[in-house]
Amino acid sequence: MLARDSAIATVTLNRPDRRNSLSDAMLTDLATAFAELRDDAATRVVIVTGAPPVFSAGADAGLKSAMSAEERRAAFGQRKSQFRRLFERANTMLENLEQTTIAMINGHAVGGGWGLTLACDFRWAAAEAQLWIPEVDLGVPLGVASTTRFVRLVGPARAKEIIMECRRYSAAEAQVWGLVHRVVPGAALAKEVRAYAESMAAKPFKPLAEVKARINTVARTGIPEVNAMTEGFLDRG
């Protein structure tokens, strides 16, 4: 769900009955929303969040409580190719937006839900939120895209710990490792993120977008981008 308020847009994962799990349809809708925002000259900041009470339970593999461990692994295995293609398309579009992006982690972020936050520039989390990667315990490897982003952010040793151990982390632990920028009480999260978004929206857009693009280039390649990126950014004043 995409909503706009002045120069700030909010994209909400809106499947509360499925704990905002990422279905094919939701990933397609996310890609559509990000494509629309890419060409939106009025929007300066994009917030990504989930319909309460969670951020996202990750990939929707159609699991049922009565399933055995083997049945659950088989269900995830059948979903992984299609899910990863759609997931990476949406994540890449989010990561490449010129606007400043903020993940507002208002509840648990699991698997692909946590991975989605890594494509944002900033991550704010409710103090009560927990984050974890359950894929290995479910019998499937974490996708290459999310694995790459974890390694970029925390290095290979810490990425192995997070992905291979499959344990739950508090928002405070994730903040220590740089995977979350700010942790605030859940009741204050929306207000605090909105104030931060307004402060970023007030900055000159073109230099902000250029700096973001340069940092992303260095993070991906390790090679500084020497050519000034002064052309091609949408004019947002």
N, C-alpha and C positions, 0 to 999 in steps of 0.2 A: 504494500500500500504506500503510495507516494503522496505526501502533503507538503504544501509550500506556505511559508509565513515570512513575508518580506524577503530578505536575501538568504534565508535558511530553509532548506528542504529536509524533510524527515522521511526515510524509507523504513517502514515497519514490517517485520516478519510477522504475518498475521494469520497464524493457524493455532490459536490457543488450545483448541481441542486436541491437537496433536503435539502440544508443547513446542510449537513453531518448528517442527522438524522440516527438513529441506526436501521437498518432493520435486519431481521433474517440473511440474507446473510452477512451483514457487521459484525455482531457479530461473526458469524462462521469464517469469514476471520481473525478477530482480534484474536480469540482463536488459529487459525492455526499459525499466525505470532508469537504469544507469545510462543507457543510450540516450534517453530523453534529457537527462541532466547534463550529459556531455555537451549538448548543443544549446543549453539554456543560459543565455547571457545574463539573466537576472539573479541567478543563484550563485552565491559565493561559498557557502558551507553546506555540507551534506552530513546529516546524522543518520546512523543506521542503528536500529534497536529492535527489540522484540515485544510483541504483545504480552503483558504481564500474565503469569508471574516469572517467566524465564526469558532468556535471550533466544536460545535454540538448543534443541536436543540432538541436533546433527542430522545425518542422513535418515530419511524415512524409508526404511526397508520393509515396511509392512509387518513388523514383528508383533507377535502375540504372546501374552504371558504364559500360555500353555506350551509354547515351543520348547523343545529340548535344546541343549547347547549346540548340538550338531545342526539342528534345523535353523537355529538363529545364524550360525556361521554360513550355511548354505544360502539363506536369504540375503545376507550382506554380499556374499560372493556374486550372486546373480545381478545385484544392483550396481556393482562398483564401476563397470566400464561406462555406462550411460551417465551415472551420477557424476563421475569425475570429469567427463567432457563438459557437462552443463555447469558444474560447480566451478571449474577453472575458467570457463568463459565469463561467468558473472564476476568472479574474483578479479580477473585481469581487468575487466572494464571498471570495476570499483577502484582498483589500485591506480589506474591510469587517468582517473578524473582529474581535471585541472583544479577543481575546487578542493578546499581543505575538507577532509573527511574525518568523522569522529564516530567510533563505535561506542554506543551507550549500552554497556553490559548490565542490564537491569535484573539479571538472574543467571541461573546456571547456563554455561556455554560449553557444549559437549561436542567432541569430534569436529565435524565440518562447521558447527556453530562457532567453535573457538577459532578454527581456521579462517572463517570469514572475517573475524575481527582483525586478523593480522594484515589484511589488505587495506585497512584504514590507516590514516596518518597518526591518529591519536586514539587511545582506548581509555575510557573512563568506566569504572565498575562499581557496582553497589558492594558495600562491605560484606554483605551476606552471600554474594555470588561465589560459586565454585566453578572451576574450569578443569576439564580433563579430556584425555584422548583414549577412548576405549578400544580402538580398532584391533590392536594385537590380541587382546583378550577375546574379541569376537571372531578371530580367525582370519582377519584380512589386514594387509599393510596399509598404513596411512598413505594417501596419495602423494605423488611427487611434489605437487604445487605447495601444499601445506607443509610438507617436510622441508622444502627449500626455504620457505619463509621462516620457519622455526630456526633453522640453521643460521640464516642471515641475522636474526634478531638476538639469539643467545649463544650461538656457536655450536659445534657438533657434539661436544661432551654433554652439555645441558639438554640439547635436543634429544639425544639418546635417552637420557633419564626421563624426560617428559613422555616421549612416544613409546618407549619400550616397557616402562614400569606400569603405565596406565593408571597411575594413582591420581586422586583428586587434589587439586591445589586451591587454596583460598585466594581471594582477590589480593590480599596483602602479600602472599608469597609470590604471586605473579608480578606484582609491582616491584618487588625486590630485584627480580630478574629482567625488568624492563619490558615485560609483556603487557603490562598495564601501566598507564601514566599516572592516573589519579584514582584513589579509592575514597568514596564518601558513603555515608549512611544511605540506604536505599530510598528513604523518604525524601532526601534532599537531592537525589541524583539528577532528576530531570531539570530542576531549577539551576543547579550548578553547571550542567552541560549546556543549557541554553545560554547562560551568562558567558561561558567560555566561547561558544559559537558566535555570539554577538561581538565579542572582542576580536575574534579572527575575521569576521565579516567586515569589520571597520578598517582593517589594514588595506593598503594598496594591493589590488588583486594581482596585477601582472608580475611584479617582483616576487610575490608569495608563490605564485604558480611556477615561476621559473626556478626558484630555489627548490621547490618540491620535486620538479622534474629532474634537476641535477642530482639531488640526493638519491632519488630512486635509481638513476643511471649508475651512480657510483656503487650503490648497494648491490645492484645486479651484476655489474661487470668488474668492479674494483678499479676501473680506469676513469679518472676525472673527465668530464665532458668539457672540452676547452672552448668550443664555439658558443658564443652568447646566444641564448634561446630567447630572442626578443620578438620573433615573429610567430604568428599562428595562434596566439592565445586570444580567446574571446574577449571583447572589450566589455568589461563590467564596471567601467568608470574609474 
